[in-house]
Amino acid sequence: MQEVGFAKLALRDGAIVTLAIIGWWLFSRHSAGTGPIADFTGVVLGAGLGFCAHTAHEWGHILGGRLGRSVMRSGTSLTSFSNFVYDSKLNNRPQFLLMSIMGFIPTGVAVWLFFSYLPEGELATHVARGVVLFLVFLGVVLELPLVVWALVRKDLPPVDRAAT
């Protein structure tokens, strides 16, 4: 499959993040009410802000890979949740660890922001917080074991079978 390119992925993610933030700014207060409009607004806007946290996580990995001069390429689809393919055969342990850690940092920042600054009493806030905590759960369950693997074994984990 053909690579999408990081520029196209950045445009896609920038557009989605911009829409999510503008939507939050304009409509999140409506999720403090009751009824179907408040519920719909809260779920959509909270999920949108949660997607922003996921996007920051992915771009953190990409930045870490770039800083470590890792061999990686962009994903092959604009509909994928993963923006990159990391080649565990052509990279070394320090490169892998830098790429991994740089994904965890934006997630931690998002947790802090969501729990420190989002307004109380809005369903959108509760949904956004739930999504970011789910991202933390996925990081602990799916990504942290890969970091442990890289620390205790001599090889890197096979993080993406699509790598060449």
ABEGO torsion letter per residue (X at the ends): XBBAEAAAAAAAAAAAAAAAAAAAAAAAAAAABBEAAAAAAAAAAAAAAAAAAAAAAAAAAAAAAAAAGBBBBBBABAABABABBBBAAABBAAAAAAAAAAAAAAAAAAAAAAAAABBBGBAAAAAAAAAAAAAAAAAAAAAAAAAAAAAABABBBBABAABX
